[in-house]
Amino acid sequence: MMVLEKGAYHEMASYLAQHFHGDADVGKVMESIANSLLHDVALVALSRGWPETLPLAALAKLPELIDADEPVTAWLFASKADAALMAKYVVRYPRKLMQDYFGKPRYGIEAVRGRLQTDQECRKLVFAAVQRSPRPILGLPLPNCSHHRCAPSRHFALGFQTS
């Protein structure tokens, strides 16, 4: 898929989810095209606007999709992965951002940020995984903070807040 198409598909999925969220007829159409050439649009739109109707085939192999194409993976994981699987995905996400020269992973940042803002358990698991990592993610060392005020939900969540 071309880079410009990915951006356009992201915008289409965003529009559908924002303006037709929960509309049963639109949801059925998205389900029907989830197995077509436009599956990226359908899966992202379903993840955002109709997460309860995501195709079971996509959900059954969710752990296997952790390194799959973006931004679909970000939206699938953000809407359906349990906290532990999502944390595993989030720790890998910066590498995806740095290795993709065409910017496709950036269209999943909204999904990842949204999940981290609303899922305290996932935030704690990500923070713990980053602290245990023998090599800093993105080459940025974490401060060594053992003070009680440095709870994961405080430091880590600050980077994922929106204005």
Order of alpha helices (4+ residues) and beta strands (2+ residues): alpha-alpha-alpha-alpha-alpha-alpha-alpha-alpha-alpha
